[in-house]
Amino acid sequence: MAHQRLGRGAVTQAADAVKSSSHYQDNMRFTEIRLADQDKSSVWDWSFGGEHDFNRHVEFTVLDGRRVIEGTLDLASGEILR
């Protein structure tokens, strides 16, 4: 399955959601924002006729000085999942 790309609006939406978090600080810098891969077992079940609602989750990486912080965001709700 080919990786899907996020549009500019979705990237901006994800960045804004992360920046609004109480954990975000102005000195942090984004290095990556990308669409998270779906759970493989759900994709396989769907490909054989199963029904699934696939949520759009975004994985992001920010740098806080030398510290790397990775997280996952639910794009629909703006909630940081991890």
TAQUI-V761144 format. One record per pair of residues at least 24 apart in sequence whose C-alpha atoms are under 6 Angstrom apart, sorted by the first residue. I is the first residue (numbers start at 1). J is the second residue. D is the distance in Angstrom with one decimal. If there is no record, write none. Layout:
[[I J D] [I J D]]
//
This chain:
[[17 78 5.6] [28 63 5.4] [28 64 4.7] [29 62 5.3] [29 63 5.2] [30 61 5.9] [30 62 4.3] [31 61 5.6] [31 62 5.6] [32 60 5.4] [32 61 5.1] [33 59 5.8] [33 60 4.4] [34 58 5.5] [34 59 5.4]]
//
